């Protein structure tokens, strides 16, 4: 009777660990594939990167008074007074 119980335990162990291993292997494969696809899409569309850097060169249209208020709030949050 014990050998049957041990055999069933080992079967359950192998089935469970095999399932987890298969799932994690599939997860790594799908994640790697998605990474490759996203990298190809980003590299194929360089105008997106150019427009993002061009947007950074545009001068700020925020009023100086608002900038001072935001800076005061940041300083207060960080503990500077």
HELIX and SHEET records of a PDB file:
HELIX    1   1 UNK A    2  UNK A   44  1                                  43    
HELIX    2   2 UNK A   46  UNK A   56  1                                  11    
HELIX    3   3 UNK A   64  UNK A   78  1                                  15    
END                                                                             
